[in-house]
Amino acid sequence: MSQSKLVLVTGATGKQGGAVVEALLTRGHQVRALTRNAASPAAKRLREQGVGIAVGDFTDPDSLVRATRGADAVYAMSTPYEQGAEKEIAQGITITDAARAAGVAHFIYSSVASANRATGIPHFDGKYAVEKHLQASGVPYTIVAPVFFMENLLQPWMLSSLRQGKLAMALPASRSLQQITVADIGAFVAAVIERGDTVFGRRFDIAGDELTGEEAAAILSKVTGREVHYEGFPPDVLRAQNEDLARMFEWFDHTGYAANMKSLRRDFPEVTWHTFEEWAQAREGTF
């Protein structure tokens, strides 16, 4: 392993950021988590893991500079689901500028696979706007862009359907979709941080598996020991609640992700790269 580094992680209490924290700690690095509330139960749990806490807010640039100062690397993620794509762009720009002001040696931005392919999906385009700002900033960077999360199946509305024997998604049964588990995102980010300047200026679309809804349902049937059938539905069903998600699933159907899984496995052997079946087996009893 390379020399231990101090990494500031944003979103450390979420699934993706939490996986990054875990991977870094496992590999002997020091972690500083950005949080708005140092007294929260989530912050307390992080402290118990040996994580340092930095109080900061994306609306307060000075707090981000303070949180970032002294870190060897920053892992930055933001989300469009709390306040929309425009707020996410603002967050991404603010943390990039803070990293530049603090003289951070390596900035890892969590984007989404294919965001650089003019998809027309609002939250993809928002992340790409941040990427372009980062590329022009002069901050040494790497962009890590994961595909669809396997953990999306654990969302309450998906899980309740699965427990009733139904995997329902806004895609035809025969349409394949690249997927990844957050554990592999965490491991990949740790690998990128350890490689340092050899990955500066690079963008990686990352995926662990590719399978159809029909194939996913068959695997879940095998893992759970009970019949799970796939049920596709039109993206228009989502449109009433969320135009962004409707557009994403339409794009999945007519274009889709294109991460090069073969080269990822060759070039990053230290990442486990779980298949969907391996991921599902590890969660037997959840579905």
Stockholm file with secondary structure:
# STOCKHOLM 1.0

chainA/1-287         MSQSKLVLVTGATGKQGGAVVEALLTRGHQVRALTRNAASPAAKRLREQGVGIAVGDFTDPDSLVRATRGADAVYAMSTPYEQGAEKEIAQGITITDAARAAGVAHFIYSSVASANRATGIPHFDGKYAVEKHLQASGVPYTIVAPVFFMENLLQPWMLSSLRQGKLAMALPASRSLQQITVADIGAFVAAVIERGDTVFGRRFDIAGDELTGEEAAAILSKVTGREVHYEGFPPDVLRAQNEDLARMFEWFDHTGYAANMKSLRRDFPEVTWHTFEEWAQAREGTF
#=GR chainA/1-287 SS CCCCCEEEESSTTSHHHHHHHHHHHHTTCEEEEEESCTTSHHHHHHHHTTCEEEECBTTBHHHHHHHHTTCSEEEECCCSTTTCHHHHHHHHHHHHHHHHHHTCSCEEEECCTTGGGCCCCHHHHHHHHHHHHHHHHCCCEEEEEECEEGGGGGSHHHHHHHHTTEEEESSCTTCEEEEECHHHHHHHHHHHHHHGGGGTTEEEEECSEEEEHHHHHHHHHHHHTSCCEEEECCTHHHHTTCHHHHHHHHHHHHTCCCCCHHHHHHHCTTSCCCCHHHHHHHTTTTC
#=GC SS_cons         CCCCCEEEESSTTSHHHHHHHHHHHHTTCEEEEEESCTTSHHHHHHHHTTCEEEECBTTBHHHHHHHHTTCSEEEECCCSTTTCHHHHHHHHHHHHHHHHHHTCSCEEEECCTTGGGCCCCHHHHHHHHHHHHHHHHCCCEEEEEECEEGGGGGSHHHHHHHHTTEEEESSCTTCEEEEECHHHHHHHHHHHHHHGGGGTTEEEEECSEEEEHHHHHHHHHHHHTSCCEEEECCTHHHHTTCHHHHHHHHHHHHTCCCCCHHHHHHHCTTSCCCCHHHHHHHTTTTC
//
